Amino acid sequence: MAQAHFVNPVVRAVLRSRAHRLLSGSFLLLEYTGRRTRNRYVLPVGYVPSGGDGDLVVVAGQYATKTRC
């Protein structure tokens, strides 16, 4: 967990910079707003295309979700 507090800001900074191509093939920034607090969160998550039908498998922490683009 402590490692994520160091790595996440670095990955976020790279993905928002001109050097984003270094990580864009396997990471994306997931942005969401908290339902109750309305706080905005930005998490770098890894992803893998799941076939050629527009599906992605997104891996965030210990959870994996399949979503359609």
N, C-alpha and C positions, 0 to 999 in steps of 0.2 A: 504494500500500500504506500509506503513512504517513497518508493521508487517512482510510482505514478505521479506523485506531487512534483517530482523533479522533471520527469520525462514529458508529461502532458503539456506544460507550457512551452517546452522546446519544440515539440511536434506541432503545436498550434502556430507558433511563430514561423516555422519553416513552411507550413501549408498556406500561410497568408502572405508569404514573401514571393519574390521573383524566382526563388529556388524551389518552388513548390513541386516542380517536376521530379525532384529526388524521391518524393513520397507519394505523389498523386496516383500512382498506379496501384497502391495497396492501402492507402489511408484516405479518409475524408473527414470533414468537420461536421458533426451532428449538432445542430442548434435547436434548442427547444426552450419553451417558457413554462415555468412552474405553474400548475393549475391554480393553486391557492395563493402563493406568494407573488406570482407574476415576475419572479426573478428569471433572468435569461441565463442559460447554461450553454456552453460550447465544449463538446467532448471530441477529441480525436478518436476515431474508431477504425479498425481494420475491416476491409471488405474483400470478398472474392466473388467474381461473377459466377453465377450458377447456370451454366449452359448459355445458349444463344437466344433465350426467350425474354431477356430483359430483367431477369431476377437477380438479386444480390443476396449474399449471405453476409450479414453484418455481425462482427464480433466485438462486443464491448464488455470488458472485464470477463466474467465467467459465464455470460449469457450470449447466445447466438440467436439471431432472428432472420428469417427469410422474408424479403420484401420485394415488391414489384416496382420497377422504375417507370 
